[in-house]
Structures are given as structure tokens and as C-alpha cells.
Amino acid sequence: MLKLCRKDYLASRWLWLSVAVLFILYIIQPMGQTIIIMVLGTLAVYAAMGVTLIYEDQNRTEALYASLPLKRRTIVRGRYLLVGLILLGGGAVIFGSAALILALLKAPAYGKALSPLLSAEGIAGYFLATVFLLGSFLPLYYRFGLGRGNLLYFSGLLAFLLAVAGLERLASGPLHLISPLFTADFLGDPARGLLGLIGTAREALGPFLSFFFVLSLLGLLVSASLRLSTRFYDRKEL
């Protein structure tokens, strides 16, 4: 599996570096909105993964790998290992550059935008969001291919966000089950609201239980995604 990752690294490393440089150049600008940094970070990780998949789709290397003495599950696991390494590398770039910029540049706009990320809630939010988003995409990629997979992925993501917003309105309105989440303060800086929700859950569970819960949830997401991707790829004709 590491050899498969090395092959993708050799093919994509300069574009990965370009994605990282573009992200750093963007966050050097004093935006003042944490949500922008979070969205850009997620898109950077997705773009790094997408570069590798585009290379594979253009060069049709899947058929070559299938002709080698490799099980298809090994190919899928190698791809998941690569995505895990990209996720860790993306985290290092995002949080490392944020810490460095805060240390060098003392303007209040940087503190407002970047400080919330450098917390337990920010790190947990990064891993939960990226694992959920990438883990949701890969089964669609292995089932429908790159083009149709992307179309279904973003359509499904939009439908998911609309469903969450609708359920929140229903639960906080007619049903009176919860207090409104999407208030004016929340929408003023959604990232701080989301990190605040994670912080509230962390305080309710305690440090140990919250850490165990996050790890368990990440493991469940990865396991379910890997199982689906392996099943789809086993049935796919190359």
C-alpha cells in the first residue's frame, strides 16, 4: 500500500505543494472570518485528493492496477491510506501556518480569524469535517467514477445541508424540542458557533469521554466508507 501511495506522491507532489502555497497565501490576508479559513482548509484537502484522482482518471491507471497481482481491496486501502496522509499533512499546513502567522503578525484581524482554530475544538472539528466529507465522496467515486461521483456528491451535500437546516427549524419551531441554533449571532460567524457547539459537548462529556467519542466516530466513519468503497470497487468493471 505504501508503494501505491509513493506512486501517487511522485505524480502529484508539485500540485499538492501548489495547493498548500495557495492556502497559505489566502490566509495571510486579514479576512477576520474563521468560517472562511475553515472552508478554505477543507477545500485544500479535497483539492489535494482530487488532483490524484484526476491524474488517475486521465491516464486510466485503474485498468493497469487491476492487471497487476494486487487485490482490489488492497488498491482501495492504499487510496484510503493516501487520503489519511493527505488529511494529516493538510492539518499540519493549516494549524502550523495559523500558529506561525499569529506569532509573526499581531493584527487583531488575524487573532479573530485564526485563534479559534488553534484549540481542541478546532482540531476536532477539522478531523470530523474532513473525514466525513472525504469519506462520503470516496464510495461515490468508486461506484460512479470521478465525473458522476462529483456531481452526485455535491448534490447530496447540498441536500444534506438543506435537510439539517429544515430539521433545525422544525425542532426549534413547531416541535419546541431544542433552542434555536441558527440565531443571528451564530450566522454572524458560523465557525465560532460550530466550535462553540463542539466545546459545549466537550464540557458535557469531559476531556476523556469526548476524546474517546471523537476517535470512535472517526473510526466508524472510516470503517463504513472503506467497506462501501471496497464493495463497489469489487463489482466495478474496468
N, C-alpha and C positions, 0 to 999 in steps of 0.2 A: 504493500500500500504506500509505503514511503517513496518507492520508486515512481509510482504514479503521481504523487504529489510533487516530486522533483521535476518530472516532465512538465507538469503544468507551471511550476515556478520558472523554469527556463523559458517557456513560451510567453509568459505573461508578466515577468518581473518588472519590466520597464513601464508598462502601463499601470501596474499596481503602484509603482513609485509615483507616477504622474497623478493618480487619484489622491494619494497621500499629500502630495505637494499642493494640489488644488484645494484640498480641505483646509490645510494649514493657512494658505493664503486667504481663504474666506474668513476664517475665524480671527485672523489678525485684525480684520475690520471691526470696529467697536459697534456691534449690532444692538446689544442691550437686551436681546430676547433669547432666553435659554432654549425655547422650543425650536428656534432656527438652528442652533447648534446641534440639538438632538436629531432633527430631521436630516441635516447635512451629514452627520456621522452615520446614521442608518443608511442613507443613500450611498455613501462612500463604500461601506462594507458590501452593499448589494452590487455596486458597480464593479468592485474588485472581483466578486464571484462571477458577475455577468461577463466580464472580459474573457475569462477562461472558457465559459460555456459558448461564447460567440466563436472563439478560435476553434473549439471542437466541432461546432455546427458547420462552420465554413469549410473546414478541412476533412469533415466526415471521418473523424478518427474512431468513432464508435464501432464501425464495421471492422476496423483494424484490430481493436482491442478484443472484439468478440472472436476473432480468428486465432488469437493467442491462447496458450494454455492457462487461461485465467477464468475463474468462475465469475459469473455476472455479479454475484453478491460481493465479491472482492473488489470489483470495479466501483460499485456503489459505495462501499465502505471507504474506499480510497478517496472518493469525492467528498464524503462527509468529513473525513479527516482533514482534507484540504480546507473545507469551509470552516471547520473548527479552528484551524491555524490562522485563516484569514480573520476570523472573528477576534481571536486573541491579539493578532497584530493590529487590527483596527482599534481595539481597546487601548493598546499601548500608544498608538498615534494620537487618539482622541484625548485620553486623560493625560498623557505625557505632555502634549503640546499645550493643553489648557493650563497645566501646572506651570509650565515654563513661561507662558505668556503672562500669567498672573504674577509671577516672580519678577519679570522684567518690566512690565507695563502696569503702572499703578492707577490708570484712569478708572473712575467709578463704573463706566460702561462695561469694562472687562470684568470687574468683580461681580456686577449684576448678572451678566450673561454666563460666566464660566464657573463661579464659585459653587452654585447648586450642583454642578456635575461632579465635583470632587468631594463626594460624600458616599456613605454606604448606600443610600437610596439611589444616587445617580448611577453607581456601578451596577447595583441590582437591576435597575430599570434598563440599562444598556443591554445586559445579557438576556433579560426576559424578552425585551422587544425584538432584538436581533435574532435570537433563537426561534422565537415564534414566527417572525416574518420569513426568515430563510428556510426554516423547517416546513412552512406552509407552501413555499414555492417549489422545493425540490421534488416532491411527489408529482406535482403537476408537470414539471419539466420531464420527468421520466415517463409519464403517461402520455402527454400530448406533444412533446417536443418544445423547442425554445420559443417559437413564434406563438403558437396557440396557448402554450403554457403561460406566457407572459400576459396574453390577453385575458385569459380566464383568471389569472392571479390578481391582476389589478381590478378587474370587475368584481371578483369575490371580496377583495379588500374593501372596496367602496361600499358594497352591500353590507359587509360586516360592520363598518363604522356607522352606517345609517341605522342598522339594527340596534347597535349599542345605544345610539342617541335616542332612538324611539323607545327602547325599553327603559332608559333612564327617565324620560318624560312620563311614561306610563306609571312607573313605580313611584316617582316622586309627586305625581299629579293625582289622577283619579284614585289610584290604589292606596296612596299615602303610606307606602312601605318604607321609604327612605327619605332623607332630606335631599333637596335638590343638589346635584353635583355640579352641573354646568351653570354656575352662577356668573355674574358679571366679573367678580374678582378672579374666578377660575379662568374664564375666557380671556381676561386681560393678559395673562401669561400662563397658558395651559401647562407648560412644562413644570412650573412651580406647583401647580395644582396636582399634577400626576405624582410628582415626587413627594408632595405632602401626603397623598393617599398611601403611598408606599411607606412613608415614615409612620403614619398612624397605625398601619398593620404591623410594622416592626415593633412599635411600642406595645401593642396589644399582645403580641406573641412572645416578646422578649428576644434578646440577641441570638440565643442558641436555637430556639424553635424557628425563628424567622430565617436563619441561615439554612437550617435543615429543610424548611419548606421550599425555599428558593432552589436549592440543589435538587430536591425531589421533583419539583415542577419542571426544571430544565431537563432532568433525566427522562421524565415522562414524555416531554415534547420531542426530544431527540429520538427516543425509542420508537414512538408512534410514527414519526416521519420516516425513519430509516426502514421500518417494517413495510410501510406503504411503498416507498421508493423501490425497495428490493423486489416486492411482489410485482409492481408494474413493469420493472425492467426485465424481469424473468419472462414476462409474457410479450414483450415488445419484439417486433420483427425489425431487424436492422438491414 
